[in-house]
Amino acid sequence: MENLPVPEHPDPYQVTSSELLFDSPWIRLREDKYVHRNGHRGNYAICGFRQTACGVLALDEHDRVVLVGQWRHPLKRYSWEIVEGGGGENETPFQAIQRELAEEAGLQASYWEPLLYSNLSNSSTDEEAFLFIARDLYPVSGGQHPDVEEELTVIREPFSKCLQHVFSGLITDGLSVIALLAEQGRRTGTAQRMEPGLQERFFQTPKDHPSDGRTQWDFMATNK
């Protein structure tokens, strides 16, 4: 597998102290004081996500994508997205997205496969995203049961039209854009096989295989 080059000493930051500014069940915020190797001293604010971002490109037998429409309060905008949600610390991305597909769309799938891993907003957060592809969809007993504050609309849109919606700006959600373009890459033969160690993380809890970003918060907890 072809690799991209990494400098011999890639990290230019020497962290001198870290302060926890905010903590909640969903996000936490800290400020690192650092000395850069060029001599500059500064502060770096980092947002940590307690949950793991998970999404699934669920395709039916007619090559239609299961899309969920909902209001996104931070953007003040209605958004069409693939099925997605947050996985807990004791939940694998695979378990989380199976649960989300059932809750949001009332569906399950016979075929699952890791599609892509991504870091979202990596200049300011440690958020990780695990994207799956699912096929052979079937309804679950009990149907759709979203969270109490969620008002969801579920439709099925042809994959080719979803790609058009990405480029026209009708689909802007990050996980959805990444998943659709990744699947298009597979179909055109440009995608490569995922590194086995990374693929394993789709089926491990964050505690079993924490990212380097997550371990920084563990360090803070043990050094309060």
VEXKOL-537771 format. One line per field, with one value per residue (C-alpha): residue number from 1; x, y, z. Coordinates in nm, 4 decimals. Example, Ala and Ser with C-alpha at 12.3 -4.5 7.8 and 13.67 -1.06 7.14 Angstrom:
num 1 / 2
xx 1.2300 / 1.3670
yy -0.4500 / -0.1060
zz 0.7800 / 0.7140
# end
This chain:
num 1 / 2 / 3 / 4 / 5 / 6 / 7 / 8 / 9 / 10 / 11 / 12 / 13 / 14 / 15 / 16 / 17 / 18 / 19 / 20 / 21 / 22 / 23 / 24 / 25 / 26 / 27 / 28 / 29 / 30 / 31 / 32 / 33 / 34 / 35 / 36 / 37 / 38 / 39 / 40 / 41 / 42 / 43 / 44 / 45 / 46 / 47 / 48 / 49 / 50 / 51 / 52 / 53 / 54 / 55 / 56 / 57 / 58 / 59 / 60 / 61 / 62 / 63 / 64 / 65 / 66 / 67 / 68 / 69 / 70 / 71 / 72 / 73 / 74 / 75 / 76 / 77 / 78 / 79 / 80 / 81 / 82 / 83 / 84 / 85 / 86 / 87 / 88 / 89 / 90 / 91 / 92 / 93 / 94 / 95 / 96 / 97 / 98 / 99 / 100 / 101 / 102 / 103 / 104 / 105 / 106 / 107 / 108 / 109 / 110 / 111 / 112 / 113 / 114 / 115 / 116 / 117 / 118 / 119 / 120 / 121 / 122 / 123 / 124 / 125 / 126 / 127 / 128 / 129 / 130 / 131 / 132 / 133 / 134 / 135 / 136 / 137 / 138 / 139 / 140 / 141 / 142 / 143 / 144 / 145 / 146 / 147 / 148 / 149 / 150 / 151 / 152 / 153 / 154 / 155 / 156 / 157 / 158 / 159 / 160 / 161 / 162 / 163 / 164 / 165 / 166 / 167 / 168 / 169 / 170 / 171 / 172 / 173 / 174 / 175 / 176 / 177 / 178 / 179 / 180 / 181 / 182 / 183 / 184 / 185 / 186 / 187 / 188 / 189 / 190 / 191 / 192 / 193 / 194 / 195 / 196 / 197 / 198 / 199 / 200 / 201 / 202 / 203 / 204 / 205 / 206 / 207 / 208 / 209 / 210 / 211 / 212 / 213 / 214 / 215 / 216 / 217 / 218 / 219 / 220 / 221 / 222 / 223 / 224
xx 0.0000 / 0.1410 / 0.2166 / 0.2545 / 0.5756 / 0.5873 / 0.8726 / 1.1136 / 0.9977 / 0.6446 / 0.5186 / 0.6414 / 0.4485 / 0.5869 / 0.2862 / 0.3698 / 0.0234 / -0.3380 / -0.6509 / -1.0000 / -1.2388 / -1.5674 / -1.6997 / -2.0328 / -2.1624 / -2.1082 / -1.8103 / -1.5226 / -1.2938 / -0.9376 / -0.6618 / -0.3032 / -0.0214 / 0.2716 / 0.6147 / 0.6589 / 0.9975 / 1.0422 / 1.0300 / 0.6748 / 0.4600 / 0.0844 / -0.2460 / -0.4294 / -0.8009 / -0.9130 / -1.2665 / -1.2929 / -1.5889 / -1.6928 / -1.8925 / -1.7646 / -1.9181 / -2.0705 / -2.2544 / -2.3893 / -2.4507 / -2.7497 / -2.8371 / -3.1498 / -3.1990 / -3.2679 / -2.9404 / -3.1258 / -2.9691 / -3.1621 / -3.1613 / -3.2779 / -3.4034 / -3.3857 / -3.3402 / -2.9805 / -2.9997 / -2.6371 / -2.6790 / -3.0448 / -3.0987 / -3.2857 / -3.0402 / -3.0625 / -2.8107 / -2.7225 / -2.8145 / -2.5634 / -2.5159 / -2.2784 / -2.1292 / -2.0627 / -1.7305 / -1.8337 / -1.9919 / -1.8134 / -1.8807 / -2.0464 / -2.2824 / -2.3569 / -2.4495 / -2.6621 / -2.8566 / -2.8858 / -3.0124 / -3.2859 / -3.3756 / -3.3715 / -3.4967 / -3.6527 / -3.4138 / -3.1400 / -2.9075 / -2.7726 / -2.4508 / -2.2143 / -1.8658 / -1.6349 / -1.6296 / -1.4015 / -1.2406 / -1.2100 / -1.1024 / -1.3478 / -1.2340 / -0.8897 / -0.7528 / -0.9702 / -1.1250 / -1.0217 / -1.3435 / -1.3238 / -1.5730 / -1.6355 / -1.8407 / -2.0013 / -2.1828 / -2.4891 / -2.6983 / -2.9815 / -3.2025 / -3.5046 / -3.7443 / -3.7002 / -3.9860 / -4.1298 / -4.0227 / -3.8570 / -3.8047 / -3.5927 / -3.4818 / -3.7472 / -3.6196 / -3.5683 / -3.8184 / -3.7026 / -3.8189 / -3.6869 / -3.6716 / -3.4829 / -3.2969 / -3.1050 / -2.7305 / -2.6589 / -2.8944 / -2.7346 / -2.4002 / -2.5588 / -2.7007 / -2.3495 / -2.2107 / -2.5165 / -2.4964 / -2.8237 / -2.6369 / -2.3689 / -2.3424 / -1.9801 / -2.0360 / -2.2824 / -2.0522 / -1.7563 / -1.9556 / -2.1065 / -1.7738 / -1.6008 / -1.8550 / -1.8179 / -1.4431 / -1.5037 / -1.7283 / -1.4768 / -1.1891 / -0.9870 / -1.0380 / -0.7715 / -0.8119 / -0.8286 / -0.5297 / -0.6168 / -0.5325 / -0.7629 / -1.0402 / -1.0276 / -1.1140 / -1.4594 / -1.5354 / -1.3580 / -1.4735 / -1.2825 / -1.1598 / -1.0197 / -0.8357 / -0.8214 / -0.6913 / -0.3882 / -0.6236 / -0.8432 / -0.5477 / -0.4685 / -0.7909 / -0.7061 / -0.3737 / -0.5564 / -0.7892 / -0.4976 / -0.3091 / -0.5773
yy 0.0000 / 0.3374 / 0.5835 / 0.9603 / 1.1005 / 1.2146 / 1.4327 / 1.2724 / 1.5029 / 1.6078 / 1.7606 / 2.1206 / 2.1799 / 2.1373 / 2.1548 / 2.3179 / 2.2981 / 2.2055 / 2.3509 / 2.2018 / 2.4862 / 2.3020 / 1.9490 / 1.7895 / 1.4452 / 1.5387 / 1.7732 / 1.9071 / 2.2035 / 2.2510 / 2.5056 / 2.3927 / 2.6358 / 2.5544 / 2.6513 / 2.6056 / 2.4864 / 2.8204 / 2.9832 / 3.1193 / 3.0756 / 3.0498 / 2.8920 / 2.6228 / 2.5610 / 2.2047 / 2.0665 / 1.6993 / 1.4857 / 1.2231 / 1.0356 / 0.8842 / 1.0117 / 0.7227 / 0.7189 / 0.4662 / 0.4902 / 0.2570 / 0.1479 / -0.0431 / -0.2856 / 0.0049 / 0.1819 / 0.4436 / 0.6055 / 0.6263 / 0.9976 / 1.1592 / 1.5163 / 1.7208 / 2.0740 / 2.1538 / 2.4130 / 2.5424 / 2.6216 / 2.7292 / 2.5137 / 2.2005 / 1.9299 / 1.6059 / 1.3493 / 0.9836 / 0.8000 / 0.9045 / 0.9510 / 0.9295 / 0.6155 / 0.5875 / 0.5100 / 0.1473 / 0.1061 / 0.0103 / 0.2245 / -0.0806 / -0.1253 / 0.2468 / 0.2762 / -0.0396 / 0.1205 / 0.4520 / 0.2877 / 0.1173 / 0.4291 / 0.6847 / 0.4792 / 0.1676 / -0.0464 / -0.3040 / -0.4559 / -0.8013 / -0.6662 / -0.4223 / -0.3054 / -0.0248 / 0.2520 / 0.5280 / 0.6825 / 1.0584 / 1.3312 / 1.6191 / 1.9803 / 1.8566 / 2.2058 / 2.2420 / 1.9051 / 1.5443 / 1.4109 / 1.0808 / 0.9566 / 0.5946 / 0.5480 / 0.2233 / 0.0999 / -0.1209 / -0.3212 / -0.5763 / -0.3533 / -0.4811 / -0.3266 / -0.3840 / -0.4636 / -0.1547 / 0.0723 / 0.4096 / 0.5424 / 0.8604 / 1.0540 / 1.2623 / 1.5937 / 1.4627 / 1.5375 / 1.3233 / 1.2702 / 0.9620 / 0.9325 / 0.7242 / 0.9082 / 0.7524 / 0.7424 / 0.9373 / 1.2161 / 1.2295 / 1.2947 / 1.5778 / 1.7183 / 1.7258 / 1.9362 / 2.1617 / 2.2320 / 2.0636 / 1.8025 / 1.9712 / 1.7521 / 1.6430 / 1.2725 / 1.2518 / 1.4271 / 1.2087 / 0.8847 / 0.9605 / 1.0617 / 0.7592 / 0.5241 / 0.6996 / 0.6462 / 0.2771 / 0.2588 / 0.4344 / 0.2160 / 0.4923 / 0.3703 / 0.1575 / -0.1151 / 0.0154 / -0.0543 / -0.3621 / -0.1993 / 0.0914 / -0.1389 / -0.3200 / 0.0049 / 0.0037 / -0.2947 / -0.1800 / 0.0539 / 0.3812 / 0.2437 / -0.0663 / 0.1352 / 0.5048 / 0.7607 / 0.9702 / 1.2668 / 1.0898 / 0.9824 / 1.3477 / 1.3767 / 1.0618 / 1.2242 / 1.5301 / 1.3142 / 1.1384 / 1.4617 / 1.6806
zz 0.0000 / -0.1023 / 0.1809 / 0.1888 / 0.3424 / 0.7069 / 0.8411 / 1.0862 / 1.3690 / 1.2693 / 1.5969 / 1.6435 / 1.9696 / 2.3192 / 2.5507 / 2.8827 / 3.0433 / 2.9667 / 3.1225 / 3.1001 / 3.0154 / 2.9603 / 2.9964 / 2.9061 / 2.8078 / 2.4408 / 2.4066 / 2.6132 / 2.5590 / 2.6744 / 2.6194 / 2.5704 / 2.6349 / 2.4092 / 2.2910 / 1.9166 / 1.7969 / 1.6218 / 1.9665 / 1.9498 / 2.2616 / 2.2303 / 2.3306 / 2.1357 / 2.2013 / 2.1276 / 2.1216 / 2.2154 / 2.1121 / 2.3636 / 2.1005 / 1.7782 / 1.4537 / 1.2594 / 0.9286 / 0.6799 / 0.3087 / 0.3005 / -0.0537 / -0.1514 / -0.4404 / -0.6800 / -0.5912 / -0.3905 / -0.0850 / 0.2411 / 0.3284 / 0.6505 / 0.6564 / 0.9752 / 1.1057 / 1.2075 / 1.4830 / 1.4642 / 1.0927 / 1.1094 / 0.8020 / 0.6965 / 0.5971 / 0.3971 / 0.5169 / 0.5247 / 0.8446 / 1.1097 / 1.4810 / 1.7745 / 1.9231 / 2.2964 / 2.4630 / 2.5196 / 2.1761 / 1.8543 / 1.5465 / 1.3912 / 1.6864 / 1.6912 / 1.3255 / 1.3322 / 1.6162 / 1.4307 / 1.1110 / 1.3120 / 1.5131 / 1.2315 / 0.9371 / 1.0901 / 0.8870 / 0.9212 / 0.6627 / 0.5828 / 0.4270 / 0.5979 / 0.5068 / 0.6261 / 0.3660 / 0.4919 / 0.8000 / 0.8352 / 1.0773 / 1.0830 / 1.1433 / 1.2447 / 1.3092 / 1.6185 / 1.7129 / 1.7679 / 1.6136 / 1.4273 / 1.1698 / 1.0721 / 0.7564 / 0.6442 / 0.3380 / 0.3868 / 0.1414 / 0.1491 / 0.3613 / 0.5509 / 0.8049 / 1.1773 / 1.4106 / 1.5725 / 1.2882 / 1.3230 / 1.6785 / 1.6783 / 1.9875 / 2.1571 / 2.0138 / 1.6596 / 1.3821 / 1.0921 / 0.7347 / 0.5527 / 0.1732 / -0.0808 / -0.3523 / -0.6473 / -0.5861 / -0.9070 / -0.7994 / -0.4554 / -0.6226 / -0.8187 / -0.4950 / -0.3459 / -0.6291 / -0.6466 / -0.2740 / -0.1754 / 0.0309 / 0.2423 / 0.5527 / 0.5901 / 0.6523 / 0.3652 / 0.1182 / 0.2189 / 0.1980 / -0.1422 / -0.2949 / -0.1406 / -0.2948 / -0.6286 / -0.5961 / -0.5485 / -0.8503 / -1.0740 / -0.9533 / -0.7832 / -0.4251 / -0.2571 / 0.0024 / 0.3586 / 0.5827 / 0.7974 / 1.1307 / 1.0544 / 0.9381 / 1.2744 / 1.4534 / 1.2915 / 1.5168 / 1.8339 / 2.1086 / 2.1554 / 2.4890 / 2.3207 / 2.0558 / 2.1490 / 1.9038 / 1.9938 / 2.0291 / 2.2834 / 2.4960 / 2.5677 / 2.7642 / 2.9620 / 3.0502 / 3.1843 / 3.3935 / 3.5641 / 3.6283 / 3.7835
# end
